[in-house]
Amino acid sequence: MIGYPTDAEAKRSILDIGRKLYERGFVAANDGNLSVRVGENAVWATPTGVSKGSMTEEMLVKLDLDGHVLEGTHKPSSEVKMHLRVYREQPQMRGVAHAHPPFSTTFAAAGLALDEALIQETVVLVGTVPVAPYAVPGSAALADSVAPFCHTHSALLLEHHGLVTWGRSLEQAYFFLESAEALARVMLYTRQLGVSHRLTESQIDSLIALRPSWGLDAGRGGRPKGRPDA
């Protein structure tokens, strides 16, 4: 069983990752939301209506898994329902990150999955990034749309919306988010080049076999599209 971070660790992590999202252009205005699970029934989350680049600890909100506020004076993001659903579906997860990175969000807007084996690291880290069907932001339907993928993937595109990732820490969830965005960028560029030079099936096999040594679940992420071995 994975231990829980302390409240102080969770809050520092949320502020650090929030700044990274803002500085890298993965969010605009008050986009995005982050959370860290700190107990069996306790989660720290970002507030609504605040830039992720200028948050303070006093703005963060502590909730139970039913969404009731335990600590904090700010209102939590309406999309925290999606985070809480991930924690219910996958109790070992400790962090959830949602943002609108431009390349990933381009694929989400087009309703296209990130599913090509083009980069070694992304095959290992995220495998494939499917698309959840459209749902209104902050709705119960959005949380429901994420649930089926919690057991098979670590990153998910939200149709016409953005990208959400989850991991055994918020830092790991952020790494998955960066990796998915890198894959989206390369997929878009290779399509502009008119080239699809994917890894071979045997190369994909060898990369997927690395997942446990990287601290990842071997079966999580799915198998991206490759090309036949020569």
C-alpha positions as CSV (number, residue, x, y, z in Angstrom):
1,M,0.0,0.0,0.0
2,I,1.4,3.4,-1.0
3,G,1.6,5.9,1.9
4,Y,-0.1,9.2,1.9
5,P,1.8,12.5,1.6
6,T,1.5,15.0,4.5
7,D,-0.7,18.0,4.2
8,A,2.4,20.2,3.9
9,E,3.9,18.0,1.2
10,A,0.6,18.0,-0.7
11,K,0.3,21.8,-0.7
12,R,3.9,22.4,-1.7
13,S,3.4,19.9,-4.6
14,I,0.2,21.6,-5.8
15,L,1.8,25.0,-5.8
16,D,5.0,23.7,-7.6
17,I,3.1,21.8,-10.3
18,G,0.7,24.7,-10.7
19,R,3.5,27.1,-11.5
20,K,5.0,24.6,-14.0
21,L,1.6,24.3,-15.8
22,Y,1.4,28.1,-16.1
23,E,5.0,28.7,-17.0
24,R,4.9,26.0,-19.8
25,G,1.7,27.4,-21.3
26,F,-0.3,24.3,-20.4
27,V,-3.1,26.5,-18.9
28,A,-4.5,29.9,-19.7
29,A,-6.3,32.3,-17.4
30,N,-7.7,30.2,-14.5
31,D,-7.7,26.9,-16.5
32,G,-6.8,23.5,-15.0
33,N,-7.0,21.9,-11.6
34,L,-4.7,19.8,-9.4
35,S,-5.3,17.5,-6.4
36,V,-3.4,15.3,-4.0
37,R,-4.9,12.6,-1.9
38,V,-3.6,12.7,1.7
39,G,-5.7,10.2,3.5
40,E,-8.4,7.5,3.1
41,N,-11.0,10.3,2.9
42,A,-9.1,13.5,2.4
43,V,-7.8,15.4,-0.7
44,W,-6.2,18.8,-1.2
45,A,-7.3,20.5,-4.4
46,T,-7.0,23.8,-6.2
47,P,-9.7,26.5,-5.9
48,T,-11.9,27.8,-8.6
49,G,-11.2,31.0,-10.5
50,V,-7.5,31.3,-9.7
51,S,-4.5,31.2,-12.0
52,K,-2.3,28.1,-11.3
53,G,0.7,30.4,-11.6
54,S,-0.2,32.6,-8.6
55,M,-1.8,30.3,-6.0
56,T,-0.9,30.4,-2.4
57,E,-1.3,27.7,0.3
58,E,-4.2,29.7,1.8
59,M,-6.2,29.3,-1.4
60,L,-6.1,25.5,-1.4
61,V,-9.1,23.5,-0.3
62,K,-9.2,20.2,1.6
63,L,-12.2,17.9,0.8
64,D,-13.5,14.5,1.6
65,L,-14.2,12.0,-1.2
66,D,-17.8,13.1,-1.3
67,G,-16.7,16.7,-2.1
68,H,-17.5,18.2,1.3
69,V,-15.0,21.0,2.3
70,L,-12.9,20.0,5.4
71,E,-10.5,23.0,5.4
72,G,-10.1,26.2,3.5
73,T,-12.1,29.3,2.7
74,H,-12.1,29.2,-1.1
75,K,-14.5,27.3,-3.3
76,P,-13.0,24.2,-4.9
77,S,-12.9,23.8,-8.7
78,S,-16.2,22.4,-10.0
79,E,-14.1,19.8,-11.9
80,V,-12.9,18.3,-8.6
81,K,-15.7,15.7,-9.1
82,M,-13.5,14.2,-11.9
83,H,-10.5,13.9,-9.5
84,L,-12.6,12.3,-6.7
85,R,-13.9,9.8,-9.2
86,V,-10.3,8.8,-10.1
87,Y,-9.5,8.3,-6.5
88,R,-12.6,6.2,-5.9
89,E,-11.8,4.0,-9.0
90,Q,-8.1,3.7,-8.2
91,P,-7.4,4.0,-4.5
92,Q,-3.6,3.8,-4.9
93,M,-3.5,7.0,-6.9
94,R,-2.2,10.0,-5.0
95,G,-2.3,12.8,-7.6
96,V,-4.5,14.0,-10.5
97,A,-3.6,16.8,-12.9
98,H,-5.9,18.4,-15.5
99,A,-4.8,21.1,-17.9
100,H,-5.2,22.3,-21.5
101,P,-1.7,21.8,-23.1
102,P,-2.1,23.1,-26.7
103,F,-1.0,20.1,-28.7
104,S,-2.9,17.6,-26.6
105,T,-5.9,19.8,-26.6
106,T,-5.7,20.1,-30.4
107,F,-6.2,16.3,-30.6
108,A,-8.9,16.5,-28.0
109,A,-10.7,19.1,-30.1
110,A,-10.4,16.8,-33.1
111,G,-11.6,13.8,-31.2
112,L,-8.4,11.9,-32.0
113,A,-6.5,9.6,-29.7
114,L,-2.7,9.8,-29.1
115,D,-2.0,6.3,-30.1
116,E,1.1,6.1,-32.3
117,A,4.4,4.5,-31.2
118,L,6.8,7.3,-32.2
119,I,8.8,8.1,-29.1
120,Q,10.5,5.5,-26.9
121,E,9.8,7.3,-23.6
122,T,6.1,7.9,-24.3
123,V,5.5,4.2,-25.2
124,V,6.8,3.3,-21.7
125,L,5.3,6.2,-19.7
126,V,1.8,6.6,-21.2
127,G,1.4,4.1,-24.0
128,T,-1.8,5.4,-25.5
129,V,-4.0,8.4,-24.6
130,P,-7.6,7.7,-25.6
131,V,-10.5,10.2,-25.9
132,A,-13.3,10.3,-23.4
133,P,-16.7,11.4,-24.9
134,Y,-17.8,15.0,-24.5
135,A,-19.2,16.1,-21.2
136,V,-20.0,19.5,-19.7
137,P,-17.1,20.8,-17.5
138,G,-17.7,20.2,-13.8
139,S,-20.6,17.8,-14.4
140,A,-21.2,14.4,-13.0
141,A,-21.2,13.2,-16.6
142,L,-17.5,14.4,-16.9
143,A,-16.6,12.3,-13.9
144,D,-18.5,9.3,-15.4
145,S,-16.7,9.7,-18.7
146,V,-13.3,9.3,-17.0
147,A,-14.2,6.3,-14.9
148,P,-13.8,3.5,-17.5
149,F,-10.3,4.5,-18.3
150,C,-9.0,4.7,-14.7
151,H,-8.1,1.0,-14.6
152,T,-6.3,0.8,-18.0
153,H,-4.6,4.1,-18.6
154,S,-2.8,7.0,-16.9
155,A,-3.6,9.8,-19.3
156,L,-6.9,10.7,-21.0
157,L,-8.0,13.3,-23.5
158,L,-11.4,14.9,-22.8
159,E,-13.2,15.7,-26.0
160,H,-13.3,19.4,-26.8
161,H,-11.7,20.1,-23.4
162,G,-8.2,19.1,-22.5
163,L,-6.0,16.4,-20.8
164,V,-6.2,14.7,-17.5
165,T,-3.6,12.4,-15.9
166,W,-3.3,10.5,-12.6
167,G,-0.4,8.8,-10.8
168,R,1.0,7.5,-7.6
169,S,2.1,11.1,-6.8
170,L,1.1,14.5,-8.3
171,E,4.7,14.7,-9.7
172,Q,4.1,11.4,-11.6
173,A,0.8,12.6,-12.9
174,Y,2.6,15.7,-14.2
175,F,5.2,13.6,-15.9
176,F,2.5,11.7,-17.7
177,L,0.9,15.0,-18.7
178,E,4.2,16.3,-20.1
179,S,4.8,13.0,-21.9
180,A,1.4,13.0,-23.5
181,E,1.9,16.6,-24.7
182,A,5.3,15.7,-26.2
183,L,3.6,12.8,-28.1
184,A,0.9,15.1,-29.4
185,R,3.4,17.6,-30.7
186,V,5.4,14.9,-32.5
187,M,2.3,13.3,-33.9
188,L,1.2,16.6,-35.3
189,Y,4.6,17.4,-36.8
190,T,5.0,14.0,-38.4
191,R,1.6,14.3,-40.0
192,Q,2.6,17.7,-41.4
193,L,5.7,16.0,-42.8
194,G,3.5,13.3,-44.3
195,V,5.5,10.6,-42.6
196,S,4.4,7.9,-40.1
197,H,7.6,6.1,-39.2
198,R,6.4,4.2,-36.1
199,L,8.4,1.8,-33.9
200,T,8.2,-1.8,-34.9
201,E,6.1,-4.3,-32.9
202,S,9.1,-6.0,-31.4
203,Q,10.5,-2.6,-30.4
204,I,7.2,-1.8,-28.7
205,D,7.3,-5.1,-26.9
206,S,10.8,-4.3,-25.5
207,L,9.7,-0.9,-24.3
208,I,6.5,-2.1,-22.6
209,A,8.6,-4.7,-20.8
210,L,10.5,-1.8,-19.2
211,R,7.4,-0.4,-17.4
212,P,7.9,-2.3,-14.1
213,S,11.5,-1.2,-13.8
214,W,10.3,2.4,-14.2
215,G,7.9,1.9,-11.4
216,L,4.9,1.6,-13.7
217,D,2.1,-1.0,-14.0
218,A,3.0,-3.2,-17.0
219,G,-0.5,-3.3,-18.3
220,R,-1.4,0.3,-17.8
221,G,-1.4,2.6,-20.8
222,G,-2.3,0.2,-23.6
223,R,-0.3,-0.6,-26.7
224,P,0.3,2.2,-29.3
225,K,0.2,1.5,-33.0
226,G,3.4,0.3,-34.5
227,R,4.6,-1.1,-37.8
228,P,5.4,-4.7,-38.8
229,D,8.9,-6.0,-38.1
230,A,11.1,-6.2,-41.1
